[in-house]
Amino acid sequence: MTPYDIARTYIGTTEGPGPADNPKILEMYATIGQDWVEHDDVAWCAAFVGHCLEQAGLRSTRKLTARSYLEWGVPVELAEAQEGDIVVFRRGSSSWQGHVGFFVAQSGQMIEVLGGKVDVAEVADAAPWTGITGKPSTFPPATHSHPTSQVTGLDAALAAKAPLASPALTGTPTAPTAVSATNTTQLATTAFVQAVVSGLISGAPGALDTLNELAAALGDDPNFATTVTNGLAGKLGAASNLADLTNAATARGNLGLGSLATQAASNVAITGGSITGISFDGGTF
């Protein structure tokens, strides 16, 4: 048990009724080496604190003066005070007078302590912060080496956090959307990706707005440009007017023109066969 836990077991302890003495309080005097005290009407706040410390295995000042605890322990700021810390404050007009107890809580400018006094040990003592004696003017931060397991709930809270290295996020995490054309290691949100894709297809019709549709339209030919170029290379040029035929005779034969197609208009020779409906110098034969 901590000194504060032990102190809580004495809540409600009072001096003996009338001339009688409470043996629990007399035991407190004896615990700190002050067994010469025979009656419980001697101020016992320091004896109470010292007894609780000694019972918890900690050496107390072993004195009956409250202000002896000004030299005990390490000073802390009020904002850092924890339940069970020792508080010393003024009482009376003499420099040696004071009161000592265990810190319970702060309420505004008042400090609540658990301490023994002449009439009762209870959670009822309160003193203004300005009345605390011996507090240092500055409070250098103390170093601590407590494992996280000693802080209630801290390990569980940390376990729910994603690590900085390769975090595995769950749910629907969000991030700022980068401006268009950003080319850095910044996260790309779905909004950024959608904007880039929309800019890529740039209003293409629905039948051609995916890579698969474009590939199908190109006959799934990975060398489509070469195929088209080679195909065009085998076609006649429009401006050549058939002058680029590689075999004119075969072409005439395919068209059924025969040799007549090669004769000059002023020197046509017809051999064999018959021609009707031909007009020569106005006459018909």
C-alpha positions in Angstrom: 0.0 0.0 0.0 1.1 3.6 -0.6 1.4 6.1 2.3 -1.8 7.7 0.9 -3.7 4.3 0.9 -2.6 3.8 4.5 -3.7 7.3 5.4 -7.2 6.7 4.1 -7.6 3.8 6.5 -7.5 6.4 9.3 -10.2 8.6 8.1 -12.5 9.3 11.1 -9.8 8.7 13.7 -10.2 11.1 16.7 -8.6 11.6 20.0 -9.9 9.6 22.9 -13.0 10.9 24.7 -12.3 12.9 27.7 -9.0 12.1 29.4 -8.7 8.8 27.5 -6.1 8.5 24.7 -6.6 6.8 21.4 -4.0 4.0 21.1 -3.9 4.4 17.3 -2.6 8.0 17.7 -0.1 7.0 20.4 1.2 4.4 18.0 1.8 7.1 15.4 4.0 9.0 17.8 5.9 5.8 18.6 6.4 4.9 14.9 8.4 8.0 14.3 10.5 7.6 17.5 8.5 10.1 19.5 7.2 7.5 22.1 7.7 10.0 24.9 4.4 11.5 24.0 1.9 10.1 26.4 -1.3 11.8 25.4 -3.1 12.3 22.0 -3.8 15.9 22.6 -0.3 16.8 21.2 -0.6 18.0 17.6 -0.3 14.9 15.6 -0.5 15.9 11.9 3.3 15.3 11.4 3.1 12.1 13.4 0.2 11.0 11.2 2.1 11.6 7.9 5.3 10.1 9.3 3.5 7.0 10.5 1.9 6.4 7.1 5.3 6.9 5.3 7.1 4.5 7.7 4.3 1.9 7.4 4.8 2.1 3.6 8.5 1.5 3.9 9.6 5.1 3.5 11.7 7.1 6.0 9.9 10.1 7.3 11.4 13.2 9.0 10.5 11.5 12.3 9.7 14.9 13.7 6.5 16.3 15.2 6.8 19.6 13.4 4.8 20.0 10.2 7.4 22.2 8.6 10.1 19.5 8.9 8.5 18.2 5.6 9.6 21.2 3.7 13.0 19.4 3.4 11.5 16.1 2.5 10.9 14.9 -1.1 11.1 16.8 -4.4 9.1 20.0 -4.9 6.5 19.9 -7.7 4.2 22.5 -9.3 0.7 22.6 -8.2 -0.5 21.7 -11.7 1.6 18.5 -11.4 0.6 17.5 -7.9 -0.8 14.0 -7.6 -3.0 12.4 -5.1 -0.9 11.4 -2.1 1.8 14.1 -2.5 2.7 15.9 0.8 1.5 19.4 1.3 2.9 21.9 4.0 1.2 25.2 4.8 1.1 27.8 7.5 -0.9 27.7 10.7 -0.8 30.3 13.4 1.5 33.2 13.7 4.8 31.6 14.7 7.4 30.6 12.1 7.5 27.0 13.3 3.8 26.5 13.2 2.2 24.7 10.2 0.1 21.9 9.1 1.0 18.9 6.9 -1.1 16.3 5.1 -1.5 14.4 1.9 -2.7 16.1 -1.3 -6.2 15.1 -2.3 -7.4 17.6 -4.9 -7.4 21.3 -5.9 -10.6 23.3 -6.1 -10.0 26.7 -7.5 -7.5 28.4 -5.2 -8.1 25.9 -2.4 -6.2 22.7 -1.8 -7.8 19.7 -0.1 -5.6 17.5 2.0 -6.0 14.4 4.1 -4.2 15.0 7.4 -4.3 14.3 11.1 -4.8 17.1 13.6 -5.6 17.7 17.2 -9.3 16.9 16.9 -9.8 14.6 13.9 -8.2 12.9 10.8 -10.4 13.5 7.9 -10.6 14.8 4.3 -11.6 18.3 5.4 -8.5 20.4 5.6 -8.2 23.1 2.9 -5.7 25.9 2.5 -5.2 28.6 -0.2 -2.1 28.1 -2.5 -0.8 31.4 -1.2 -0.7 29.9 2.3 1.5 27.0 1.4 4.9 27.5 3.1 8.2 26.7 1.6 7.1 26.3 -2.0 10.0 27.1 -4.4 9.9 30.1 -6.7 10.6 27.9 -9.7 9.9 24.3 -10.5 12.5 22.6 -12.7 10.9 19.7 -14.6 11.7 16.4 -13.1 12.8 13.5 -15.2 10.7 10.4 -15.3 11.4 6.9 -16.5 8.0 5.3 -16.1 7.0 2.6 -18.6 3.8 3.3 -20.5 2.2 0.3 -18.8 2.2 2.4 -15.5 -0.1 5.0 -17.1 -3.7 3.8 -17.0 -5.1 3.3 -20.5 -2.0 4.6 -22.3 -0.9 1.3 -23.9 -4.5 0.7 -25.2 -4.7 4.2 -26.6 -1.3 3.8 -28.3 -2.3 0.4 -29.7 -5.3 2.1 -31.5 -2.9 4.4 -33.3 -1.3 3.7 -36.7 2.5 3.7 -36.8 4.3 6.5 -38.6 6.2 3.9 -40.7 3.8 2.1 -43.2 0.5 2.9 -41.3 -2.3 0.5 -42.0 -5.3 2.9 -41.8 -8.9 1.6 -41.4 -12.3 3.1 -42.0 -12.5 6.0 -44.4 -9.3 8.1 -43.9 -9.2 11.6 -45.6 -6.4 13.8 -46.8 -6.1 17.2 -48.5 -6.6 17.0 -52.3 -3.5 18.1 -54.3 -3.9 20.7 -57.0 -3.9 19.6 -60.6 -0.6 18.6 -62.1 1.0 18.0 -58.7 4.0 15.7 -59.2 5.4 15.0 -55.7 5.2 12.3 -53.0 2.0 13.9 -51.6 -0.9 11.5 -51.2 -3.3 11.3 -54.1 -6.9 11.3 -53.0 -9.7 9.7 -55.0 -10.8 13.2 -55.9 -7.4 14.0 -57.4 -7.3 10.7 -59.3 -10.8 11.3 -60.7 -9.8 14.8 -61.9 -6.7 13.4 -63.6 -8.7 10.6 -65.3 -11.4 13.1 -66.4 -8.7 15.3 -67.9 -7.2 12.3 -69.7 -10.4 11.2 -71.5 -11.3 14.8 -72.0 -15.0 14.3 -73.0 -14.4 11.1 -75.1 -17.6 9.3 -76.0 -18.7 6.5 -73.7 -17.7 3.8 -76.2 -14.1 5.1 -76.2 -13.5 6.3 -72.7 -11.6 3.3 -71.5 -8.3 1.7 -72.6 -10.0 -1.6 -73.4 -12.5 0.2 -75.7 -9.6 2.0 -77.4 -7.7 -1.2 -77.8 -10.7 -2.9 -79.3 -11.2 -0.1 -81.7 -7.6 -0.5 -82.9 -8.2 -4.2 -83.4 -6.1 -5.1 -80.4 -3.1 -4.5 -82.6 0.0 -3.4 -80.5 1.6 -2.2 -83.8 -1.4 -0.4 -85.2 0.6 2.5 -86.6 3.0 0.3 -88.5 0.1 -1.8 -89.8 -1.7 1.3 -91.1 1.5 2.7 -92.6 2.3 -0.5 -94.4 -1.3 -0.7 -95.7 -1.2 2.8 -97.1 2.1 2.1 -98.8 0.3 -0.4 -101.0 -2.3 2.0 -102.3 -2.3 4.2 -105.5 -1.7 7.9 -105.1 -4.7 10.0 -106.0 -2.5 12.7 -107.6 -0.8 10.1 -109.9 -4.0 9.4 -111.8 -3.1 5.7 -112.2 0.4 6.5 -113.4 1.8 4.6 -110.5 0.2 1.3 -111.6 3.0 -1.4 -111.5 1.3 -3.6 -114.2 -1.0 -1.5 -116.5 -1.7 -4.5 -118.8 -3.0 -6.6 -116.0 -5.1 -3.8 -114.8 -6.6 -3.3 -118.3 -7.3 -7.0 -118.6 -9.0 -6.9 -115.2 -11.2 -4.1 -116.5 -11.9 -5.9 -119.9 -10.5 -3.1 -122.0 -8.2 -5.1 -124.2 -5.8 -3.3 -126.7 -8.3 -0.7 -127.8 -7.6 1.2 -124.6 -4.0 1.8 -125.6 -4.6 3.2 -129.2 -4.5 6.9 -130.0 -7.9 8.5 -130.7 -6.6 9.6 -134.2 -5.4 6.1 -135.2 -7.7 3.4 -134.1 -7.4 0.0 -135.8 -10.1 -2.6 -135.5 -9.4 -6.1 -136.6 -12.3 -8.6 -136.9 -15.7 -8.3 -135.3 -18.4 -5.8 -136.1 -19.3 -2.3 -135.0 -22.8 -0.9 -135.2 -24.2 2.4 -134.4 -21.0 4.3 -135.2 -21.3 7.7 -136.9 -18.6 8.7 -139.4 -18.7 12.2 -140.9 -22.4 12.4 -140.2 -23.2 9.0 -141.7 -24.3 5.9 -139.8 -23.0 2.5 -140.6 
